[in-house]
């Protein structure tokens, strides 16, 4: 018998990632070799010192019960990491919360603080999970365009007062996905002042904080004076330590916000497998040397990819951080038509920029999730495809 789907779930659309995977498999079935640079999933395993810690604890039969929450050891490790990396002091008992990956919290937090019709400010282009949380809470989205002329930072002053007065949350993401921009403390101080003026909860997605290049360092939102009064920061071990499949992350910052999300989670899940928590503790306390080399590895990939694309005539910006290149496409294409043409003629899969919002049109996101030799191969395929040097095509969807 047929079953009606709720209006809430019916509002969800099939993400472009699923469509790209489907088309990639079609091309592979036809015998075409495909290089996938679309999904931001680390291609390397977690380092040996983390795997060894996980393997050791998996052998202990006493560690297979429910954890319910984050362990004291895990919360202290988060506090240690923030003090060591960002000079931010956290109360491990009240200002840190274990999550099943940062996306767990990002999607569920609007359910805690937003009623139907409330506004949530989001970056555009922005990570697709932000929209998912908004839909679940039946809130309304107000986009903050990320434009090149503003350094891909949102123009806080451009947000209308009548919107700000109805806003419950503002979501930020620096270093960003898909736009790999960095923000400084001055920008965050403006955000804090704005949030205090309009009683807005600031939510900062900091998942790419360790993939920063050229001797720079990411600034935590919590470094800004008064940040804990108005906001929280989500972080993850997925990208920093190649622990994506282990699904472990955390939220830090305002203790009242943390307590509220913890209340919701107590009704939803039973915690993260204890050996994974112990592996995360090891990563956060002993991982500094790995983090430095990990960032350098992505920096080398960036240099290979950006230099290679520029040499064939595609003059893309060199990202200061993350595992992504945010590339403006040649004139005459839509983002989606260019992506499909790349798959057809070059066997290279990237993500259309408009998948992340209307202001992403005219760009593609290229994920540096292959080794240097494969990235060079991708560039060579794009060169041979003729797409960069061919005459402009009429725009189509």
C-alpha positions as CSV (number, residue, x, y, z in Angstrom):
1,X,0.0,0.0,0.0
2,X,1.2,3.6,-0.7
3,X,2.3,5.7,2.3
4,X,2.3,9.5,2.3
5,X,5.6,11.2,3.1
6,X,5.5,14.1,5.5
7,X,5.6,17.6,4.1
8,X,8.8,18.1,6.1
9,X,10.6,15.3,4.3
10,X,9.0,16.1,1.0
11,X,10.7,19.4,1.1
12,X,14.1,17.7,0.8
13,X,15.5,17.5,-2.7
14,X,17.9,14.8,-4.1
15,X,21.4,16.3,-3.7
16,X,23.4,16.8,-6.9
17,X,26.1,14.4,-5.4
18,X,23.7,11.5,-5.9
19,X,23.1,12.5,-9.5
20,X,26.8,12.8,-10.2
21,X,27.5,9.4,-8.8
22,X,24.7,7.9,-10.9
23,X,26.1,9.5,-14.1
24,X,29.7,8.5,-13.2
25,X,28.6,4.9,-12.8
26,X,26.9,5.1,-16.2
27,X,30.1,6.3,-17.8
28,X,32.1,3.6,-16.1
29,X,29.6,1.0,-17.3
30,X,30.4,2.3,-20.8
31,X,34.0,1.6,-20.2
32,X,35.2,5.2,-19.4
33,X,37.8,5.6,-16.6
34,X,36.6,8.4,-14.3
35,X,38.6,10.5,-11.8
36,X,36.3,11.7,-9.0
37,X,37.1,15.1,-7.5
38,X,33.6,15.8,-6.4
39,X,33.1,14.6,-2.8
40,X,35.2,16.1,0.0
41,X,36.0,12.7,1.6
42,X,39.6,12.1,2.7
43,X,41.4,9.5,0.5
44,X,44.0,8.7,3.1
45,X,43.5,6.5,6.2
46,X,43.9,7.8,9.8
47,X,47.6,7.8,10.8
48,X,49.0,4.7,12.5
49,X,49.1,6.1,16.0
50,X,45.3,6.6,15.8
51,X,44.6,3.2,14.2
52,X,46.8,1.5,16.8
53,X,44.9,3.1,19.6
54,X,41.6,2.1,18.1
55,X,42.8,-1.5,17.5
56,X,44.0,-1.8,21.1
57,X,40.7,-0.8,22.6
58,X,38.6,-2.8,20.2
59,X,40.2,-5.9,21.8
60,X,38.8,-5.0,25.2
61,X,35.4,-6.7,25.7
62,X,34.5,-4.2,28.4
63,X,34.3,-1.3,25.9
64,X,31.2,-2.5,24.0
65,X,28.4,-1.0,26.1
66,X,26.6,2.3,25.6
67,X,28.7,5.3,26.3
68,X,25.6,7.6,26.4
69,X,27.7,10.8,26.3
70,X,31.2,11.9,25.8
71,X,33.7,10.6,28.4
72,X,35.4,13.0,30.7
73,X,38.7,12.0,29.0
74,X,37.3,13.1,25.6
75,X,36.0,16.4,26.8
76,X,39.4,17.1,28.5
77,X,41.1,16.3,25.3
78,X,38.9,18.8,23.4
79,X,39.8,21.4,26.0
80,X,43.5,20.6,25.7
81,X,43.4,20.9,21.9
82,X,41.6,24.3,22.0
83,X,44.1,25.7,24.5
84,X,47.1,24.3,22.6
85,X,46.0,25.3,19.1
86,X,43.9,28.5,19.6
87,X,44.7,29.6,23.1
88,X,41.0,29.3,23.9
89,X,40.2,28.1,27.5
90,X,37.2,25.7,27.7
91,X,35.5,24.2,30.7
92,X,35.5,20.5,29.7
93,X,32.4,19.8,31.8
94,X,30.2,22.6,30.4
95,X,31.7,24.0,27.2
96,X,32.3,20.8,25.1
97,X,29.9,18.3,23.7
98,X,30.5,15.0,21.9
99,X,28.8,14.5,18.6
100,X,28.5,11.8,15.9
101,X,30.5,14.1,13.6
102,X,29.9,17.8,13.4
103,X,27.1,17.4,10.9
104,X,25.1,15.6,13.6
105,X,25.0,18.8,15.6
106,X,24.8,21.3,12.7
107,X,21.6,19.6,11.4
108,X,20.0,19.2,14.8
109,X,20.8,22.5,16.5
110,X,18.0,24.4,14.6
111,X,15.5,22.0,16.1
112,X,16.5,23.2,19.6
113,X,16.4,27.0,19.0
114,X,14.2,27.7,16.1
115,X,10.4,27.6,15.7
116,X,8.6,27.4,12.3
117,X,9.1,30.7,10.5
118,X,12.2,31.9,12.3
119,X,15.0,33.0,10.2
120,X,18.5,31.4,10.0
121,X,21.2,33.3,8.2
122,X,23.4,31.1,6.0
123,X,26.3,31.7,3.7
124,X,25.7,31.4,-0.1
125,X,27.4,29.4,-1.4
126,X,27.3,27.2,1.7
127,X,27.5,23.6,2.8
128,X,24.4,21.7,1.9
129,X,23.8,20.4,5.5
130,X,22.8,23.9,6.6
131,X,19.7,23.7,4.4
132,X,18.9,20.3,5.9
133,X,18.8,21.6,9.4
134,X,16.6,24.6,8.3
135,X,14.1,22.3,6.6
136,X,13.9,20.0,9.6
137,X,13.2,22.9,11.9
138,X,10.7,24.4,9.4
139,X,12.7,27.6,9.7
140,X,13.3,30.2,6.9
141,X,16.6,30.8,5.2
142,X,18.1,34.2,4.5
143,X,21.2,34.0,2.5
144,X,24.4,36.0,3.0
145,X,26.1,36.2,-0.4
146,X,29.8,35.4,-0.4
147,X,31.3,37.6,-3.1
148,X,34.8,37.9,-4.4
149,X,34.8,41.7,-3.9
150,X,34.3,41.1,-0.2
151,X,36.9,38.5,0.2
152,X,34.1,35.9,0.2
153,X,33.1,37.1,3.7
154,X,29.4,38.0,4.3
155,X,28.5,41.6,4.4
156,X,26.9,41.8,7.9
157,X,25.8,45.4,7.4
158,X,23.8,44.5,4.4
159,X,21.4,42.3,6.4
160,X,18.1,44.2,6.8
161,X,17.1,45.1,10.3
162,X,13.7,43.6,9.8
163,X,15.3,40.3,9.0
164,X,17.8,40.4,11.8
165,X,15.0,41.0,14.3
166,X,13.3,37.7,13.3
167,X,16.6,35.8,13.1
168,X,17.4,33.1,15.7
169,X,20.7,31.7,14.2
170,X,23.6,32.8,12.0
171,X,25.8,30.0,10.4
172,X,29.4,30.8,9.4
173,X,32.1,28.5,8.0
174,X,35.7,29.6,7.8
175,X,37.8,28.1,6.4
176,X,34.8,27.4,4.2
177,X,33.2,24.7,2.1
178,X,32.8,25.2,-0.8
179,X,34.5,28.6,-0.8
180,X,37.9,28.1,0.9
181,X,38.1,31.6,2.4
182,X,39.6,32.5,5.8
183,X,38.2,35.0,8.3
184,X,40.1,37.1,10.9
185,X,39.4,38.1,14.4
186,X,38.2,41.6,13.4
187,X,35.5,40.0,11.3
188,X,34.4,37.8,14.2
189,X,34.3,40.7,16.5
190,X,31.8,42.4,14.1
191,X,29.8,39.2,14.1
192,X,29.7,39.2,18.0
193,X,28.5,42.8,18.1
194,X,25.8,42.1,15.5
195,X,24.7,39.0,17.4
196,X,24.4,40.9,20.7
197,X,22.5,43.7,19.0
198,X,19.8,41.3,17.7
199,X,20.0,38.3,20.2
200,X,21.2,35.9,17.5
201,X,22.9,32.6,18.2
202,X,26.1,32.3,16.1
203,X,27.1,28.9,14.9
204,X,30.6,28.5,13.4
205,X,31.5,25.4,11.4
206,X,35.2,25.0,11.9
207,X,35.7,21.5,10.3
208,X,38.6,22.6,8.1
209,X,40.6,24.5,10.7
210,X,43.7,22.3,10.3
211,X,43.9,22.4,6.5
212,X,45.5,25.8,6.2
213,X,48.4,26.7,3.9
214,X,51.3,29.1,3.3
215,X,52.2,29.4,7.0
216,X,48.9,30.8,7.9
217,X,46.7,29.7,10.8
218,X,42.9,29.5,11.1
219,X,41.3,31.8,13.6
220,X,38.7,30.2,15.9
221,X,35.5,32.2,16.3
222,X,35.9,31.6,20.1
223,X,39.1,33.7,20.0
224,X,36.9,36.8,19.5
225,X,36.0,38.7,22.7
226,X,32.5,37.9,23.8
227,X,32.1,34.9,21.4
228,X,31.1,32.5,24.1
229,X,28.3,34.9,25.1
230,X,26.6,34.5,21.7
231,X,27.8,31.4,20.0
232,X,29.3,27.9,19.6
233,X,31.8,26.3,17.3
234,X,31.5,22.9,15.7
235,X,34.6,20.9,14.9
236,X,35.3,17.4,13.6
237,X,38.1,14.9,13.4
238,X,37.0,13.8,9.9
239,X,39.2,16.1,7.8
240,X,41.9,16.9,10.3
241,X,42.7,13.3,11.2
242,X,41.2,11.3,8.3
243,X,38.6,9.9,10.7
244,X,35.6,10.6,8.5
245,X,34.1,7.1,8.8
246,X,34.4,7.0,12.6
247,X,31.8,9.7,12.9
248,X,33.1,11.7,15.8
249,X,33.1,15.5,16.4
250,X,32.2,18.0,19.0
251,X,30.7,21.4,19.8
252,X,32.3,24.0,22.0
253,X,31.4,27.4,23.3
254,X,28.3,28.7,25.1
255,X,27.4,26.4,28.0
256,X,23.6,27.0,27.8
257,X,23.6,26.1,24.1
258,X,25.6,23.0,24.8
259,X,23.3,21.9,27.6
260,X,20.2,22.4,25.3
261,X,21.6,20.3,22.4
262,X,22.8,17.7,24.9
263,X,19.2,17.4,26.1
264,X,18.0,16.8,22.6
265,X,20.7,14.2,21.9
266,X,19.9,12.4,25.1
267,X,16.5,11.6,23.5
268,X,18.1,10.5,20.2
269,X,21.2,8.4,20.6
270,X,23.4,6.5,23.0
271,X,26.8,8.0,22.3
272,X,29.8,7.1,20.3
273,X,31.6,3.7,20.5
274,X,34.2,4.0,23.3
275,X,37.2,2.8,21.3
276,X,36.5,5.6,18.8
277,X,36.4,8.1,21.6
278,X,39.7,6.8,22.9
279,X,41.2,7.1,19.4
280,X,39.9,10.7,19.2
281,X,41.5,11.5,22.6
282,X,44.8,10.2,21.2
283,X,44.4,12.3,18.1
284,X,43.6,15.5,20.0
285,X,46.4,15.2,22.5
286,X,49.2,13.7,20.5
287,X,48.4,14.7,16.9
288,X,50.2,18.0,16.4
289,X,53.1,16.6,14.3
290,X,50.7,14.8,12.1
291,X,48.5,17.8,11.6
292,X,51.4,19.9,10.3
293,X,52.4,17.2,7.8
294,X,48.8,16.6,6.8
295,X,48.3,20.3,5.9
296,X,51.6,20.3,3.9
297,X,50.4,17.3,1.9
298,X,47.3,19.1,0.9
299,X,49.3,22.2,0.2
300,X,51.5,20.2,-2.2
301,X,48.3,18.9,-3.9
302,X,47.0,22.4,-4.2
303,X,50.1,23.6,-5.9
304,X,50.1,20.7,-8.4
305,X,46.5,21.2,-9.3
306,X,46.4,25.0,-9.4
307,X,49.7,25.4,-11.3
308,X,48.6,22.6,-13.7
309,X,45.3,24.3,-14.4
310,X,46.8,27.7,-14.9
311,X,49.4,26.2,-17.4
312,X,46.6,25.0,-19.6
313,X,44.8,28.3,-19.5
314,X,42.3,27.8,-16.6
315,X,43.3,30.6,-14.2
316,X,41.8,29.5,-10.9
317,X,42.4,31.1,-7.6
318,X,44.9,29.3,-5.2
319,X,43.0,28.4,-2.1
320,X,44.5,29.5,1.3
321,X,42.9,26.5,3.1
322,X,40.7,23.4,2.9
323,X,40.7,20.5,0.5
324,X,38.9,22.4,-2.2
325,X,39.6,24.7,-5.2
326,X,36.7,27.1,-6.0
327,X,37.1,27.6,-9.7
328,X,35.4,30.1,-11.9
329,X,34.4,28.3,-15.1
330,X,34.9,29.5,-18.7
331,X,32.4,32.0,-20.1
332,X,29.4,30.6,-21.9
333,X,28.7,27.6,-19.6
334,X,26.4,27.0,-16.7
335,X,28.0,25.3,-13.7
336,X,26.0,22.1,-14.3
337,X,26.5,22.0,-18.1
338,X,30.3,22.4,-17.6
339,X,30.4,19.6,-15.0
340,X,28.6,17.1,-17.3
341,X,30.9,18.1,-20.2
342,X,33.9,17.5,-18.1
343,X,32.6,14.0,-17.3
344,X,31.9,13.3,-20.9
345,X,35.1,14.7,-22.5
346,X,37.7,14.4,-19.7
347,X,36.4,11.7,-17.4
348,X,36.8,14.1,-14.4
349,X,34.0,14.6,-11.9
350,X,33.7,17.9,-10.0
351,X,30.7,19.6,-8.3
352,X,28.7,22.5,-9.8
353,X,28.9,25.6,-7.7
354,X,25.1,26.2,-7.8
355,X,24.7,23.0,-5.8
356,X,25.7,25.2,-2.8
357,X,23.4,28.1,-3.6
358,X,22.5,30.5,-6.3
359,X,25.7,32.6,-5.8
360,X,27.7,29.5,-6.6
361,X,26.6,29.7,-10.3
362,X,29.6,30.2,-12.6
363,X,31.9,28.1,-10.4
364,X,32.8,24.5,-9.7
365,X,34.2,23.0,-6.6
366,X,37.2,20.7,-7.2
367,X,38.1,18.4,-4.3
368,X,41.8,17.6,-3.8
369,X,41.0,14.1,-2.7
370,X,43.4,12.2,-5.0
371,X,47.2,11.9,-4.9
372,X,49.5,14.3,-6.8
373,X,50.0,12.0,-9.8
374,X,46.2,11.6,-10.2
375,X,45.7,15.3,-10.0
376,X,48.3,15.8,-12.7
377,X,46.4,13.2,-14.8
378,X,43.2,15.1,-14.3
379,X,44.8,18.3,-15.6
380,X,46.1,16.5,-18.6
381,X,42.7,15.0,-19.3
382,X,41.1,18.5,-19.1
383,X,43.7,19.9,-21.4
384,X,43.1,17.1,-24.0
385,X,39.3,17.6,-23.8
386,X,39.7,21.1,-25.3
387,X,37.1,22.6,-23.0
388,X,39.3,25.3,-21.8
389,X,40.4,26.5,-25.2
390,X,37.2,25.8,-27.2
391,X,34.9,28.6,-28.2
392,X,32.3,29.6,-25.6
393,X,29.2,27.5,-25.7
394,X,25.6,28.7,-25.2
395,X,24.4,28.5,-21.6
396,X,22.1,25.6,-20.9
397,X,20.9,23.7,-17.8
